[in-house]
Amino acid sequence: MCIWEAERTFVHDFPSVVVVGLGKKSIGVSDQENWDEGKENIRAAVSVGCRQVQDLEIPCVEVDPCGDAQAAAEGAILGLYEYDEFKKRKKPVVTPQLHGSDGKEAWQKGTIYGEGQNLARHLMEAPANYITPIKFAELVEQKLKAAHSGVKIHIRSKSWIEEQQMGAFLSVAKGSEEPPVFLEIHYSGSANTNDPPLVLVGKGVTFDSGGISLKPSSGMDAMRADMGGAATVCSAIVTAATLNLPLNIIVLAPLCENMPSGRANKPGDVVRAKNGKTIQVDNTDAEGRLLLADALCYAHNFNARAIVNAATLTGAMDIALGSAATGVFTNSSWLWTHLYEASILTGDRVWRMPLFEHYTKQVTDCPLADLSNVGKYSRAGGACTAAAFLKEFVTISHWAHLDIAGVMSNKDEVPYLRKGMAGRPTRTLVEFATRLSQDNQSA
């Protein structure tokens, strides 16, 4: 089977041919849409073609590069993926490959990018009883060992977390029977191992019931993906290692469950973070920021070039932007520019959100502690007050917080992703890291 763009000449070497349309010719970056429309059209068209092949139960498809082999490969790999691990009846496996030799390197890169996002989708979609904190860490370790021999992986236990005085993280974890894990990964891709690393931090709540501030039962099953931040940053470092990026990267992922029990945090409890600041836990369902507070403090140990954290942090982010883009809160215009330019290429967009002092005052005006884990005006500007809370644990001049709650899942908004957990914005993180590595080489 072969997929061709509509204007190409047909060949007689294949029993079946799928023809796809790519829209207007020579279309490029849209200032209105903030992405490359040509690349997005290719991803969407190739994914549709590959699914047609899958429906025909044909095991292999050759894909025309369509003028951009990387985008074509991404469309094929992302479009064919579906989580069916526990189903007896599975969709036929289809192997996409490049037709011809033009764009072979770009096709391979696109394949690696797509597989990276699919790893994040797998981690997020899997049931919480199968992806516990320790199982998450072990699966990522397995993937990293297969990707690169030079990656160092530390699966830190509860006793290590206690030694680090990560009281905010531990306060969330104590409500669950599953022990917490702090996953730390070091990839040394730079020629100079002492070059300041990019540090990626991901929220890793492998199931979020809300704790004592219990969530409504409807839709709670989706909270198996509340470790989407950890899934995307871990998948990004696996992808970077597979690509052999000339960049030092560290990933930090605090992993635990947020469950109600006799030992769980109670509304009004006060806990102490790693940097000594005290936090009044007014809502136990605002737990992700407690994990990130300690992880961000720890991230400052590495003389980082930049720290970027990702988290399915607030429902308010979903209300603000929906699934159109990841919300980015940052203290660095340099960092914002790199993330934004990366997202234009990947089509997995970002949008800058405010990090005003206005929001900081709403979390520091707290009756019992240095900070409250929710803003004093309750739901008003919830994504912004959450970001302001995190900023209290950051002293580095290049930091960005990515709130990925709105892009956690896909219904039908992204045409080359099937319904389910989206694994976004893994490719944007990888492209961002690629750009930093190019800066390293030109410096």
N, C-alpha and C positions, 0 to 999 in steps of 0.2 A: 504494500500500500504506500502511496506517496501523497503528500500534501503540497499543493502548489498555490502560489499567489495567482490571482485571476489573469494577469497579463502575460504569464509565462507560457511558452510553447509546450504542448503536451508531448509526452513520450510514450512509447509502446512497450516499455520494459516492465510495466506493473499491471496486474489484473484489475486493480481498482485505484481510482484517483479521487481525492477530495480537493475541490477548488474553493479557496477562501478569498473574500474581498478585503482589501486593506484600507478602504476609504480614499480620501483625497491624496493625490500624489505630492511628494515633497513637503508634506506637512511636518512641522517641527514643534518647538517649545511654545506653549500657549501661556501668555502672560496672565490670562484670565484664570486658566485652570491650574497653573503652576506645575505642569508636567509636560513631558514630551509626548504629544498626541500620536506621533508616528509609532513610537515604541509601544505605547499602550494599545494601539490598534493591532499591531503585530502580535502582542501577547494574547489579546482577546481572540483574534482570528485563528491563530495556531491552536489555542486550547480547544476551541470549538471543533476544529478539524480532527484533532487527536481523539476527542471524545466520540466522534462519529466512527472512527476506526475501532475504538474500544467496544462500541455497541455492535459492530460487525464481527467481534471476536477475532480480529486479526492481530497476531502477536508482535508484529514489528511494523513501524512506520518510518519512512524516510521523509524528512521535512525540508522543504526549500528554505534557504536562509531569509528570504523575503526582504533582503536589503539590510537586515540587522540580525546576524546569527545569534547574538547573545539574547536579544529580546525573544526571538523565536524559540530558543531552548528554554527560557524561563516560562514562556507560555505553555510549552509542551509538558514540562516537568510539573509545574504547578497545576495545570488543568487536569492532569490525569490522576492526581493524588486524591485518595479518599480513605479515611480511617475505617477499616473493616476487620480489625484484629479479632473480634469476638463473634463474627458472623460466619455461619457455615457457608452461606452463598456469597461469594466474593466476586467483584468485578474482574474481568479478564486482565491479566498483566500485559501491558503494551510497552514495548521498548522503543522510544523515539531515538532516531539518529539523524545526523546531518546528511542531506542529499548533496553529493559532490564534495569538493575539497575547499571551496571558497568559504572563508570564515571559520575554519576548523578551531582555531584558538579561541575565538569569541564564543563559539558554540559550547566548548568545554567550560569556559568561564560561566556562561549562563546556566549550564547544567549544575555546576557547583553552587551557584547562587540559589537556584530553585530547590535543590536538595537541602540546602541550609534552612530555608524557610519551611520546608516540609518536615524537617526534624522538630522545629518549634511547634508546628501544627500537631505532630504526633504526641509530643509531651503534654500539650495543652488539652488535647482531646481525650487522652486515655483516662479511664476511671480513677478516682482518687484512691481507691483501695489497691490499685496496681501501681500508681505513681505516688508513693509515700515519699517523705523527705530523703530517706536513705536510698530508696530505689531510683529516685530522680538522679541523685548524685552518682550512683553506680552506672546508670545508663549513659550519662554524659561522659563519665570516665571511659567507658567502653568505646564510645564514638571517637573520643579524642585520641586514644591509643591507636585506633585504626587510621586516624587522619595524619598523625605526626608523632615521631618518636621523641621529639625534644620538648614535649609539653609536660610540665610538672603539675600534678593534681594533689590537693590536700583535702581530704574529707574530714572536717573537724567535728569532734563529738561535743556532747553537752558539757563535759568537764572543761574542755578548752574554751567554750563560750563563757562559762562561769569565770575562768581565769582572766578572760579579757574584760570582765565586768560589763558585759552587754546586758544590762538589766532590763532595758526596754524590750529587746528581742525575747529574752527569757520569760518575761511576763506574759507574752502572747502564747508562747510554746507550752507553758505549764498547764494549760487547760486540756491538753490532748494526751492520750496514751502513747502516741507516736513521738519518739524523742526527736529533738531538733538537730539539724545538721547545718554547719557553715561550710559551704563549698568554696574553695579558693583554687583558682587555676592561673598558671603563669605560662605564657607563650613568649619565647624570646626569639623574635624573627629578625630584629635589627642586627646589623653587623657588629654594633657595639651594645653589649648586654647591659651597659650602664645608662643607655639612653632613657630619658624619662618615659614611662609607659602610658598608654591610654588605659584608664581603669574604668571598667564597665561594672555597674552594680545592678542587680536585678532582684526585685521582690519575689520571694519564693513561698507563698502561702499555698500549699498543695491542696488544701480544701478550706474554704472560708464559710463557716456557718453564721458568722457574725459574733460568735461568743455569747455572753449573757445578753448583749443587745442583739438578740436573734433576728436573722433575716426572715422575711416571709418565705413560706415553703415553695411557692410558685417560682420556678426558675432557679431555685437554689442549686440544682444539679450542675448548672453552668459554672458554679464556683470551684469546680475542679480545675478550672483554667485561671484561677487567681494567682497562679505562679507564672503568668505570661511574661512578666518582666524577666524572671530567671530563665525561662525557656528561650526568650529571644536573645539575651546576651550570651547564654551558653551556646546557642546555635550559631551566633555570630563568631565566637572564637573558634568553634569547630570549622566553620567555613574559612576563616582567616588562616588557620593552620593548614587546611587543605590547599589553599591558594599559595602557601608559603609567603605571605605578605611580609615585607621587610620592616616590621614594626613590632615593638614590644607591647604586649597586651596582657592585662590582668583582669580576671573576672571574679567577682565576689557575689555569692548568692546565699543569703540567710534563708533556710528552708524549715518550715514547720506547718502545723495545722492551727487553725483558730477555732476552738471548740468550747462549748459550755460544759462546765463540770464544777465540782466543789472547790477545785483549785484554781479556777479560771479568774482572770481579771474581773473586777466588779466596777461598774460606773462610779467614779469618784475616787478610785484608788490612785495613789501616787507612786510612780516608779522612777528609777534613776538610770539615765543613759550613760554610755561609755565615757562621754566627756564631762560627766558630773552634773549636767543639767537635770532638773526634776520635771516630770511630766504628769499632769493630772489627766487620767484616762476617763474622759467624760462620756465616751462612746466606744465600747469594745469592738464595734464594727469598723472603726477607723484604726485598724491594727497595722496595716501595711507600712504606714509612716513610722511606726515604732521599730519595726525590723530595719527599715532603711536608715533610721537615725543612727543606730549603732554601726551598721555596715559603712555608712558614709564617714563616720569618725575613724573607723579602721582604715578606710581607703586613703586617708591622709598620711599613712605611714610610708607610702611608696614614691614620694617625690613625683607625683603624676603630672604628665603634660596636660591632661584634662581628665575630669571625672564626669561620666555620663551615667545616670541611673534611669532605669525603665521600670514601670510599675502599672498594673491595672489598679490605679489608686482610688479614683473617685467616680461615682455615678454622675457627678456634676460635669465631668469632662465629656461623657457621652451625651448629656443634654446640650452642652455648648456646641460641640462640633459633630456629633453623631459619628459615623464611620468614615467621614471624608478624609480626616487627617489626624495624626498624632499631635497632641498639644505639647509644646515645648516651652518650658520656663527656664531661662538662663540668665546668668550675670555676665555673659561674654558675647559680644557681637561677632567676634572671630569664630567662636564655636557655632553660633547660630548660622552664620553664612555657610560654613562647611556642611552642616546638617541639611540646610535648605537646598543647597546645590546638589547634594547627594540624592535628596528625595525627588528632585526634578527628573533625574535619570532613571530612578527605579520605579517611578509612578506611585510609590508608597509615601504619600505627602506628609509634611509637617507644617504646623502653623504656630507662630510665636504668640505666647500668652503673657499677660502682665505679671511682674514680680514686684509690685509696688510696696512701699513701706505701709501703705494703707491696710494691706492684708496682714502684715507682720504684727501690727498693734492688736489685731483681733485674736491672735493666738498667744501673745505675751501678756495680755490683760487677763490674768488667771488668779482665782482666789486662793488656791492651795499650793501652787507650784510655780516654777519658772515659766512653764508653757502648758497650754491645754492642747489636747490632740484634736480638737475641733474649734472652729471659729466661734467667737462669742455671739455672732448673729446667726447661729445655726447653719442653715443651708445656703445662705447668701454667699455667692462666690466660692463655693466649696472647693473647687479645683484649685483656686488661687490661694485660699488659706492653707490648703494642704501643702502646696509648694512653698509657701512662706514658712511653714513649720519646718520643712526639710532644710531650708536655707539657714536655719539656726544651728545646723550641724555641719556647715560648710565654711571653710576659710580660704579655700583655693580660688584663684581669680578666673579659672575656666571650668565652670560646672554647668551642666544642663540636666534638668529633670524632664523625662518623657512620660507623660500620663497617657497610657495606651488603653485605658478602659473602653473608649469608644470604638477602637479598632480590634478589640479582642476576638470578635466573631464576625462571620460573614453570612448574610442571608442570600442576597443576590446582587449586592452593590458592586463587588469586584467580579467582573464576568469570568475571569480566568481562575477563580477560586470557587470550589464547590461549597455548599452550605456546611458550616461547621466552624471550628476554631481556625483563626486566620494566620497565626504566626507572624503577625505584623508588629513592628517594622524591621524584621531581621535583615532584609536585603538593603534597606537604607543604612542600618548600622554597619554592614559590611562595606558598602560603598563609601561611607564616611571614613572608615578605617583605611580603605584603599587610598583615599585622597590624603590622609595624614601620612601614610607611608611614602607617597610620592613627594610630599613636602620634605620629608626626611632626606630623601635621596637628592633633592635639588638644593638642600641647605648647604 
